[in-house]
Amino acid sequence: MELPGLERLMEVCKRLNLNLETLPPAREPLKAGSLLEGLPFDPVLASVYARLGHARFATGLGGAGWKLKHFDDQVHKLEEENKRWRERQWEGLGEPVLVFGGNLYTYATMPSLADERGWQPVVEVDTYEPDPIVMPVASNVDRFFDSYSRYLEALVAQLRCIESWENKLRFPWDVTEVLARDERLVELMRAGRFQALMKNTDDSIRRWADKVMGSPA
């Protein structure tokens, strides 16, 4: 499977001199549709893990960077993390997800919303609050990579012009125009397909979601 979003994210990290570290894949990576904690593994993620066993994207930017969960012949962090999430987080979320990366927050796919190809949407999960906060960010994993690469470009351009790190752009809060270009994501949001996971949404997130759904594509 071609992964233009992943390729763009890696290119942006190299071009802007952001931290990019990768490790080779397992000899037998997880296959598309294989079960992980009883759920089908996303085909796009399967293609990612066929290329990479682990990756760190832009971690030199602190909380703006993130890491792909490690899975190769020696380390099975991807499996271990999803076992932990099934035991500790699924009940609170109200719906199972499969985590694949993150830093301050976690990125996960939603198997229940897979399209006809099996491609699963991506959500960001904040578990620092008493009740987890979930925000939909992409219609599939490679689209997430693409959107995140555009966020990094905007963030680096902004940091050249401002003095306070506190005022930096945040993902996904400050990239509604980028997310709005993801037509499938907008379609799912307008249809209320993420409501099972967004039950703890406050007014600020509702306003954010309205901007994504109402921004010109």
N, C-alpha and C positions, 0 to 999 in steps of 0.2 A: 504494500500500500504506500502510495506517495504521501508524504507528510510536509506539505509546504509551510504550515504554521510552525512546526518544530524547526525546520531549516531556517525560517526567518528569525525565530527567537535566538537560535545559536549564532546566526550572522550578526544580529544586533548586538549581542553580548560581546562578540569579537570586535566589531567595528567601533563600539563606544568604550572599549577597554574595560568592560565589566567582567567580573569574575565568571568564568565558565570552566567547570571541571566535569569530565565524563569518565565512566568506566565501561569496559566491554560487557556485552550481555552474557547471560547464562548459556551454556551449551544447549540446554533445553528450556527456553523461556516459556512462560505461560501462553497457552494457545487461546485464540478467540473462542468464546463460548465455554471454555473450561470453567469449572465451578471453583469459586473462591468464597469460602464461608457460605456455601450453598447458593451463591448468586453467579450468573454468567459474567465472565470476564469480558470487558469491552473490547471489540475488535481493533479500535484505534490504539488503545493502550497496549494491546498485544503487539501491534506493529512497532510501537515505541520501544517496548522491552525486547523486541527482536534486534534492535539497534543499540540499546543502552541498558546497562545493568544498574546504573546510578548516574545522577547528574545534579550539579549545583548551578543555578542560573542567577547571575547578578547578586550573589550573596555579599559582595563588597558594598552594596547599598543598604546594608542592615536589613530592616524589616521589609524592604521593597523586593528583596530577593527570595528565592524559594528553592526547595530541594525535591527531586524526584525520589520516592521511596526506593531503597536499595533492594535489588533482587538479582543475585547471580549464583554461581556455584557454591560460594562460601557463605553469603549473607542472604537471609530470607526476611528482611525487614518488612517488605510489602505484605507478606502473609501474616507475620506476627502482629503488625499494626491493625490489620483488618480483623483478626481474631479478637484483639483488645476492644476494637470499636463495636463488634457484635456483642460482646459481653457487657460493655459499659455505656455505650452511647446510643445504640439503636432504639432502645425503649424510650429514651428521652426525646429522640428526634421524631419518633412516630412512624418512621419509614427507614428501611435499610439502605445504606449507601456503601460504596466501595472507595476507600481513600487511596490516593496515589501520590500525594505530595503536599508540600506546605512549608511554612516557617512559623510566623506568628499565628496564622490561621491555616486551616486544613482545606485542601481541594479534593473533591470526591465526585464520582459519577453516580447517577441515579438509574439503576437497571430497570426500574419500573417504567421509565419514560423512553426506553430505547425505540429508535425508529425501525423501519422495515429492514434496514441493513444491520441492525443490532447496535448502532452507534448510540451512546448514552450521553445525555446532557451533563454539564459540570456545574457544581455548586461550591460556594465558599462557606465553610462552617466555622463559626466563632464559638469555641467551647469555654471561653473565659468567663462568660456570664452564667448566672445560676441556671437559666434556661438557654440552650444553644440557639444561636442566631444564624439563620441560613439565608444566603443570597445567591440566586441563579446568575451564572456568569458566562456560560457558553452553551451552544447547542451540541457540541462534541469536543473531545479533548484537543484535537488539532486546531479547532477554532479558538479554544482557550489560549493555546500557545501564540497564535497570531495576535489576538487582542492584547495579551500580556506584553508582547514585543513592542506594540505600538504605545502601550502605557510607559514602558521603559524609555522609549525615545522621547516622549513628552516630558517625563520626569527629569531626564538628564538635561534637556533643553531648559527646563524651568530652574534647575539647581544652579545653572550658570548665571541666573539673573536675580536670585533671591539670597538673602543672608541667613534667614532662619529656617533650619531643617523642619521646625514645627509646622511650617506652612506648605510643606511639600504635597504634591499630588498623591492621592491614595487610591489604591485599587481595591474594589471596583467603584468606589464612591464618585471619583472625579473623572471617569471615562465613560459616561453614559452615551456620548455620541459614538464612541467606538463600539460599544456593546449593541447599540441600536442597529448597526450594520448587519448584525447576525439575525437574519430574517426568521430563521427557525426558532431561535431563542425568544424573540419578540412574540412570535405566534404562540409558543407554549405559555409564556407569561400572560398574554391576553386571554388565553383559554383557562387560566387558573390552574394549570397543571402542577405548579409548585406549591400550592396552598397547604398540602399535607405537611410540608417541611417548614413553611413560613408562618406557622400559627403564632409564633412569638414576635411577629413583626411589629415594630413601633411606627409612629408617624413619620419619622425621618426615613425609614426604609421604604415606607409606602410612597413617599414623595420621590425617593430615588427610583423606585420601580416605575412610577408614572413617567419620569423623565426618559427612562430607557424605552418604554413603550410609545412615548409621544415624540421622541427626538426624530428628526428627519434621517432616514437611512442614507 
